[in-house]
C-alpha cells in the first residue's frame, strides 16, 4: 500500500543508483517516497497506477534517454497519469 502522503519518483531504471541517492538525501525531510524499488515482478502497471493515485506530488527525473524516440514511454505515461488529475502536484 502506498502512503497518501508519498512523493512518486518517475525515472529511467538505468538511473536507479542516482535516484536511491536522492531518496536517501531527501529522507532527512521526513518525506515518504515511492519509486519502483518496491514493485514485485509482474505488478508494474498496477503498482504504478496505485502509487500515482495515492501520491501527493511527483518528481520526474528527465534525461535525454528517459523520454523521446528511444525511451520505453513509461515516464511519459506516468506524467500523463499525473496530469490527468491523478496526483496533486508535479515537481
N, CA, C and O atoms as a GROMACS GRO file, in nm:
protein
  364
    1UNK      N    1   0.084  -0.118   0.000
    1UNK     CA    2   0.000   0.000   0.000
    1UNK      C    3   0.088   0.124   0.000
    1UNK      O    4   0.186   0.132   0.074
    2UNK      N    5   0.054   0.219  -0.082
    2UNK     CA    6   0.129   0.343  -0.094
    2UNK      C    7   0.066   0.447  -0.004
    2UNK      O    8  -0.056   0.466  -0.004
    3UNK      N    9   0.148   0.515   0.073
    3UNK     CA   10   0.100   0.620   0.163
    3UNK      C   11   0.042   0.735   0.082
    3UNK      O   12   0.097   0.772  -0.022
    4UNK      N   13  -0.068   0.793   0.129
    4UNK     CA   14  -0.127   0.907   0.059
    4UNK      C   15  -0.043   1.032   0.076
    4UNK      O   16  -0.072   1.133   0.012
    5UNK      N   17   0.058   1.028   0.158
    5UNK     CA   18   0.148   1.141   0.174
    5UNK      C   19   0.278   1.121   0.099
    5UNK      O   20   0.373   1.197   0.119
    6UNK      N   21   0.285   1.022   0.013
    6UNK     CA   22   0.410   0.991  -0.053
    6UNK      C   23   0.435   1.081  -0.175
    6UNK      O   24   0.343   1.144  -0.227
    7UNK      N   25   0.560   1.084  -0.217
    7UNK     CA   26   0.602   1.155  -0.336
    7UNK      C   27   0.646   1.048  -0.436
    7UNK      O   28   0.736   0.969  -0.407
    8UNK      N   29   0.584   1.046  -0.552
    8UNK     CA   30   0.614   0.949  -0.656
    8UNK      C   31   0.735   0.997  -0.734
    8UNK      O   32   0.741   1.114  -0.774
    9UNK      N   33   0.832   0.910  -0.758
    9UNK     CA   34   0.950   0.945  -0.836
    9UNK      C   35   0.948   0.866  -0.967
    9UNK      O   36   0.950   0.743  -0.967
   10UNK      N   37   0.943   0.940  -1.077
   10UNK     CA   38   0.944   0.881  -1.210
   10UNK      C   39   1.083   0.897  -1.269
   10UNK      O   40   1.138   1.007  -1.270
   11UNK      N   41   1.140   0.788  -1.317
   11UNK     CA   42   1.277   0.792  -1.367
   11UNK      C   43   1.305   0.672  -1.456
   11UNK      O   44   1.230   0.575  -1.455
   12UNK      N   45   1.412   0.679  -1.530
   12UNK     CA   46   1.459   0.568  -1.612
   12UNK      C   47   1.535   0.471  -1.522
   12UNK      O   48   1.622   0.512  -1.445
   13UNK      N   49   1.502   0.344  -1.531
   13UNK     CA   50   1.562   0.244  -1.443
   13UNK      C   51   1.715   0.244  -1.447
   13UNK      O   52   1.779   0.206  -1.349
   14UNK      N   53   1.773   0.286  -1.558
   14UNK     CA   54   1.919   0.292  -1.568
   14UNK      C   55   1.978   0.393  -1.469
   14UNK      O   56   2.098   0.390  -1.442
   15UNK      N   57   1.894   0.481  -1.415
   15UNK     CA   58   1.940   0.582  -1.320
   15UNK      C   59   1.901   0.549  -1.175
   15UNK      O   60   1.895   0.637  -1.090
   16UNK      N   61   1.876   0.423  -1.150
   16UNK     CA   62   1.829   0.381  -1.018
   16UNK      C   63   1.926   0.417  -0.906
   16UNK      O   64   1.882   0.459  -0.799
   17UNK      N   65   2.055   0.401  -0.927
   17UNK     CA   66   2.152   0.435  -0.822
   17UNK      C   67   2.144   0.582  -0.784
   17UNK      O   68   2.148   0.616  -0.666
   18UNK      N   69   2.132   0.669  -0.884
   18UNK     CA   70   2.120   0.812  -0.856
   18UNK      C   71   1.990   0.844  -0.782
   18UNK      O   72   1.989   0.927  -0.691
   19UNK      N   73   1.882   0.778  -0.822
   19UNK     CA   74   1.754   0.800  -0.756
   19UNK      C   75   1.759   0.754  -0.611
   19UNK      O   76   1.707   0.822  -0.523
   20UNK      N   77   1.821   0.641  -0.586
   20UNK     CA   78   1.832   0.594  -0.448
   20UNK      C   79   1.915   0.691  -0.364
   20UNK      O   80   1.885   0.711  -0.247
   21UNK      N   81   2.017   0.752  -0.422
   21UNK     CA   82   2.093   0.855  -0.352
   21UNK      C   83   2.007   0.977  -0.323
   21UNK      O   84   2.015   1.034  -0.214
   22UNK      N   85   1.926   1.017  -0.419
   22UNK     CA   86   1.833   1.129  -0.400
   22UNK      C   87   1.735   1.099  -0.287
   22UNK      O   88   1.711   1.184  -0.200
   23UNK      N   89   1.680   0.980  -0.287
   23UNK     CA   90   1.584   0.941  -0.182
   23UNK      C   91   1.651   0.945  -0.045
   23UNK      O   92   1.592   0.997   0.050
   24UNK      N   93   1.770   0.892  -0.033
   24UNK     CA   94   1.841   0.895   0.096
   24UNK      C   95   1.863   1.039   0.143
   24UNK      O   96   1.848   1.068   0.261
   25UNK      N   97   1.897   1.128   0.051
   25UNK     CA   98   1.918   1.268   0.086
   25UNK      C   99   1.790   1.335   0.130
   25UNK      O  100   1.789   1.412   0.226
   26UNK      N  101   1.681   1.308   0.061
   26UNK     CA  102   1.554   1.375   0.090
   26UNK      C  103   1.480   1.316   0.208
   26UNK      O  104   1.390   1.380   0.264
   27UNK      N  105   1.515   1.194   0.248
   27UNK     CA  106   1.451   1.133   0.365
   27UNK      C  107   1.475   1.216   0.491
   27UNK      O  108   1.399   1.205   0.587
   28UNK      N  109   1.579   1.296   0.492
   28UNK     CA  110   1.607   1.384   0.607
   28UNK      C  111   1.493   1.482   0.630
   28UNK      O  112   1.479   1.537   0.739
   29UNK      N  113   1.411   1.504   0.527
   29UNK     CA  114   1.296   1.596   0.537
   29UNK      C  115   1.168   1.522   0.575
   29UNK      O  116   1.059   1.579   0.571
   30UNK      N  117   1.182   1.395   0.611
   30UNK     CA  118   1.070   1.312   0.657
   30UNK      C  119   0.961   1.296   0.552
   30UNK      O  120   0.842   1.288   0.586
   31UNK      N  121   1.000   1.292   0.427
   31UNK     CA  122   0.904   1.266   0.320
   31UNK      C  123   0.903   1.117   0.289
   31UNK      O  124   1.006   1.050   0.297
   32UNK      N  125   0.788   1.068   0.253
   32UNK     CA  126   0.772   0.928   0.216
   32UNK      C  127   0.776   0.922   0.064
   32UNK      O  128   0.694   0.983  -0.004
   33UNK      N  129   0.872   0.848   0.010
   33UNK     CA  130   0.889   0.839  -0.134
   33UNK      C  131   0.845   0.705  -0.186
   33UNK      O  132   0.853   0.604  -0.115
   34UNK      N  133   0.798   0.704  -0.309
   34UNK     CA  134   0.766   0.579  -0.377
   34UNK      C  135   0.835   0.580  -0.512
   34UNK      O  136   0.820   0.674  -0.590
   35UNK      N  137   0.909   0.475  -0.539
   35UNK     CA  138   0.966   0.451  -0.671
   35UNK      C  139   0.971   0.301  -0.691
   35UNK      O  140   0.944   0.225  -0.598
   36UNK      N  141   1.005   0.256  -0.808
   36UNK     CA  142   0.984   0.116  -0.843
   36UNK      C  143   1.071   0.015  -0.770
   36UNK      O  144   1.067  -0.104  -0.803
   37UNK      N  145   1.148   0.058  -0.674
   37UNK     CA  146   1.222  -0.038  -0.592
   37UNK      C  147   1.126  -0.127  -0.513
   37UNK      O  148   1.165  -0.234  -0.466
   38UNK      N  149   1.002  -0.082  -0.499
   38UNK     CA  150   0.903  -0.156  -0.418
   38UNK      C  151   0.814  -0.249  -0.501
   38UNK      O  152   0.725  -0.314  -0.446
   39UNK      N  153   0.837  -0.256  -0.630
   39UNK     CA  154   0.750  -0.334  -0.717
   39UNK      C  155   0.798  -0.478  -0.727
   39UNK      O  156   0.916  -0.505  -0.744
   40UNK      N  157   0.702  -0.568  -0.715
   40UNK     CA  158   0.732  -0.709  -0.740
   40UNK      C  159   0.724  -0.733  -0.890
   40UNK      O  160   0.653  -0.662  -0.961
   41UNK      N  161   0.796  -0.831  -0.938
   41UNK     CA  162   0.794  -0.865  -1.080
   41UNK      C  163   0.650  -0.896  -1.122
   41UNK      O  164   0.580  -0.970  -1.054
   42UNK      N  165   0.608  -0.838  -1.233
   42UNK     CA  166   0.475  -0.863  -1.287
   42UNK      C  167   0.368  -0.768  -1.239
   42UNK      O  168   0.257  -0.768  -1.294
   43UNK      N  169   0.396  -0.687  -1.139
   43UNK     CA  170   0.296  -0.597  -1.083
   43UNK      C  171   0.314  -0.452  -1.127
   43UNK      O  172   0.252  -0.362  -1.070
   44UNK      N  173   0.398  -0.428  -1.226
   44UNK     CA  174   0.441  -0.292  -1.256
   44UNK      C  175   0.325  -0.197  -1.284
   44UNK      O  176   0.318  -0.090  -1.224
   45UNK      N  177   0.235  -0.233  -1.373
   45UNK     CA  178   0.125  -0.142  -1.410
   45UNK      C  179   0.034  -0.112  -1.292
   45UNK      O  180   0.001   0.004  -1.267
   46UNK      N  181  -0.008  -0.213  -1.220
   46UNK     CA  182  -0.100  -0.194  -1.107
   46UNK      C  183  -0.036  -0.110  -0.997
   46UNK      O  184  -0.098  -0.018  -0.945
   47UNK      N  185   0.088  -0.143  -0.961
   47UNK     CA  186   0.156  -0.070  -0.854
   47UNK      C  187   0.181   0.075  -0.893
   47UNK      O  188   0.166   0.166  -0.812
   48UNK      N  189   0.220   0.096  -1.018
   48UNK     CA  190   0.247   0.233  -1.063
   48UNK      C  191   0.120   0.316  -1.060
   48UNK      O  192   0.123   0.430  -1.011
   49UNK      N  193   0.011   0.264  -1.110
   49UNK     CA  194  -0.116   0.337  -1.109
   49UNK      C  195  -0.160   0.368  -0.966
   49UNK      O  196  -0.202   0.479  -0.938
   50UNK      N  197  -0.149   0.271  -0.877
   50UNK     CA  198  -0.187   0.293  -0.738
   50UNK      C  199  -0.098   0.398  -0.673
   50UNK      O  200  -0.146   0.485  -0.600
   51UNK      N  201   0.031   0.389  -0.699
   51UNK     CA  202   0.125   0.484  -0.640
   51UNK      C  203   0.096   0.626  -0.686
   51UNK      O  204   0.098   0.719  -0.606
   52UNK      N  205   0.070   0.644  -0.815
   52UNK     CA  206   0.039   0.777  -0.866
   52UNK      C  207  -0.093   0.826  -0.809
   52UNK      O  208  -0.104   0.942  -0.771
   53UNK      N  209  -0.193   0.739  -0.804
   53UNK     CA  210  -0.323   0.778  -0.748
   53UNK      C  211  -0.312   0.824  -0.603
   53UNK      O  212  -0.384   0.915  -0.561
   54UNK      N  213  -0.223   0.762  -0.526
   54UNK     CA  214  -0.215   0.789  -0.383
   54UNK      C  215  -0.106   0.888  -0.343
   54UNK      O  216  -0.094   0.921  -0.225
   55UNK      N  217  -0.028   0.933  -0.438
   55UNK     CA  218   0.079   1.028  -0.406
   55UNK      C  219   0.028   1.170  -0.408
   55UNK      O  220  -0.068   1.203  -0.477
   56UNK      N  221   0.094   1.254  -0.330
   56UNK     CA  222   0.054   1.395  -0.327
   56UNK      C  223   0.138   1.481  -0.418
   56UNK      O  224   0.102   1.596  -0.447
   57UNK      N  225   0.250   1.426  -0.466
   57UNK     CA  226   0.337   1.500  -0.557
   57UNK      C  227   0.419   1.402  -0.638
   57UNK      O  228   0.427   1.283  -0.606
   58UNK      N  229   0.481   1.453  -0.745
   58UNK     CA  230   0.563   1.370  -0.832
   58UNK      C  231   0.691   1.445  -0.866
   58UNK      O  232   0.689   1.562  -0.902
   59UNK      N  233   0.804   1.374  -0.855
   59UNK     CA  234   0.932   1.424  -0.903
   59UNK      C  235   0.965   1.343  -1.027
   59UNK      O  236   0.963   1.220  -1.025
   60UNK      N  237   0.996   1.412  -1.136
   60UNK     CA  238   1.030   1.345  -1.261
   60UNK      C  239   1.178   1.370  -1.290
   60UNK      O  240   1.221   1.485  -1.300
   61UNK      N  241   1.253   1.263  -1.304
   61UNK     CA  242   1.394   1.272  -1.338
   61UNK      C  243   1.404   1.259  -1.490
   61UNK      O  244   1.388   1.150  -1.545
   62UNK      N  245   1.429   1.370  -1.558
   62UNK     CA  246   1.436   1.369  -1.704
   62UNK      C  247   1.581   1.371  -1.750
   62UNK      O  248   1.663   1.450  -1.703
   63UNK      N  249   1.611   1.283  -1.843
   63UNK     CA  250   1.740   1.281  -1.909
   63UNK      C  251   1.714   1.264  -2.058
   63UNK      O  252   1.601   1.238  -2.099
   64UNK      N  253   1.818   1.280  -2.138
   64UNK     CA  254   1.798   1.265  -2.283
   64UNK      C  255   1.754   1.123  -2.318
   64UNK      O  256   1.692   1.103  -2.423
   65UNK      N  257   1.786   1.025  -2.235
   65UNK     CA  258   1.747   0.887  -2.261
   65UNK      C  259   1.611   0.848  -2.204
   65UNK      O  260   1.555   0.745  -2.242
   66UNK      N  261   1.557   0.928  -2.114
   66UNK     CA  262   1.434   0.887  -2.045
   66UNK      C  263   1.307   0.922  -2.120
   66UNK      O  264   1.201   0.867  -2.091
   67UNK      N  265   1.315   1.012  -2.216
   67UNK     CA  266   1.198   1.048  -2.297
   67UNK      C  267   1.240   1.056  -2.444
   67UNK      O  268   1.358   1.067  -2.475
   68UNK      N  269   1.144   1.049  -2.531
   68UNK     CA  270   1.173   1.060  -2.673
   68UNK      C  271   1.163   0.929  -2.747
   68UNK      O  272   1.109   0.831  -2.696
   69UNK      N  273   1.217   0.929  -2.866
   69UNK     CA  274   1.201   0.815  -2.957
   69UNK      C  275   1.263   0.685  -2.906
   69UNK      O  276   1.212   0.577  -2.937
   70UNK      N  277   1.369   0.692  -2.829
   70UNK     CA  278   1.438   0.572  -2.784
   70UNK      C  279   1.397   0.526  -2.645
   70UNK      O  280   1.454   0.429  -2.593
   71UNK      N  281   1.301   0.591  -2.585
   71UNK     CA  282   1.261   0.555  -2.449
   71UNK      C  283   1.152   0.449  -2.451
   71UNK      O  284   1.093   0.420  -2.555
   72UNK      N  285   1.126   0.392  -2.334
   72UNK     CA  286   1.020   0.291  -2.322
   72UNK      C  287   0.882   0.355  -2.319
   72UNK      O  288   0.781   0.287  -2.340
   73UNK      N  289   0.876   0.484  -2.294
   73UNK     CA  290   0.748   0.554  -2.288
   73UNK      C  291   0.686   0.558  -2.150
   73UNK      O  292   0.582   0.622  -2.130
   74UNK      N  293   0.749   0.491  -2.052
   74UNK     CA  294   0.689   0.486  -1.919
   74UNK      C  295   0.684   0.622  -1.851
   74UNK      O  296   0.583   0.657  -1.788
   75UNK      N  297   0.789   0.700  -1.864
   75UNK     CA  298   0.790   0.830  -1.797
   75UNK      C  299   0.680   0.918  -1.855
   75UNK      O  300   0.610   0.987  -1.780
   76UNK      N  301   0.665   0.917  -1.987
   76UNK     CA  302   0.557   0.995  -2.048
   76UNK      C  303   0.420   0.949  -1.998
   76UNK      O  304   0.334   1.033  -1.969
   77UNK      N  305   0.400   0.818  -1.987
   77UNK     CA  306   0.271   0.766  -1.937
   77UNK      C  307   0.247   0.806  -1.792
   77UNK      O  308   0.136   0.842  -1.755
   78UNK      N  309   0.352   0.800  -1.711
   78UNK     CA  310   0.337   0.840  -1.570
   78UNK      C  311   0.304   0.989  -1.560
   78UNK      O  312   0.221   1.028  -1.478
   79UNK      N  313   0.369   1.071  -1.641
   79UNK     CA  314   0.337   1.215  -1.641
   79UNK      C  315   0.194   1.236  -1.687
   79UNK      O  316   0.122   1.318  -1.629
   80UNK      N  317   0.151   1.166  -1.789
   80UNK     CA  318   0.012   1.178  -1.837
   80UNK      C  319  -0.088   1.142  -1.728
   80UNK      O  320  -0.189   1.209  -1.710
   81UNK      N  321  -0.059   1.034  -1.654
   81UNK     CA  322  -0.150   0.994  -1.545
   81UNK      C  323  -0.158   1.104  -1.441
   81UNK      O  324  -0.266   1.136  -1.392
   82UNK      N  325  -0.044   1.162  -1.407
   82UNK     CA  326  -0.041   1.270  -1.308
   82UNK      C  327  -0.115   1.392  -1.362
   82UNK      O  328  -0.191   1.457  -1.289
   83UNK      N  329  -0.092   1.424  -1.487
   83UNK     CA  330  -0.155   1.540  -1.549
   83UNK      C  331  -0.307   1.523  -1.558
   83UNK      O  332  -0.381   1.622  -1.557
   84UNK      N  333  -0.352   1.402  -1.568
   84UNK     CA  334  -0.496   1.375  -1.576
   84UNK      C  335  -0.566   1.385  -1.441
   84UNK      O  336  -0.679   1.339  -1.426
   85UNK      N  337  -0.498   1.444  -1.345
   85UNK     CA  338  -0.560   1.469  -1.215
   85UNK      C  339  -0.544   1.357  -1.115
   85UNK      O  340  -0.612   1.356  -1.013
   86UNK      N  341  -0.457   1.264  -1.142
   86UNK     CA  342  -0.440   1.151  -1.051
   86UNK      C  343  -0.341   1.183  -0.941
   86UNK      O  344  -0.320   1.101  -0.852
   87UNK      N  345  -0.279   1.299  -0.946
   87UNK     CA  346  -0.179   1.335  -0.846
   87UNK      C  347  -0.192   1.483  -0.816
   87UNK      O  348  -0.240   1.561  -0.899
   88UNK      N  349  -0.150   1.522  -0.697
   88UNK     CA  350  -0.167   1.661  -0.655
   88UNK      C  351  -0.076   1.760  -0.723
   88UNK      O  352  -0.126   1.860  -0.777
   89UNK      N  353   0.053   1.739  -0.722
   89UNK     CA  354   0.149   1.838  -0.771
   89UNK      C  355   0.260   1.773  -0.849
   89UNK      O  356   0.312   1.670  -0.809
   90UNK      N  357   0.296   1.834  -0.960
   90UNK     CA  358   0.415   1.792  -1.033
   90UNK      C  359   0.529   1.879  -0.986
   90UNK      O  360   0.514   2.001  -0.978
   91UNK      N  361   0.642   1.818  -0.955
   91UNK     CA  362   0.758   1.895  -0.909
   91UNK      C  363   0.866   1.886  -1.016
   91UNK      O  364   0.974   1.943  -1.000
   0.00000   0.00000   0.00000
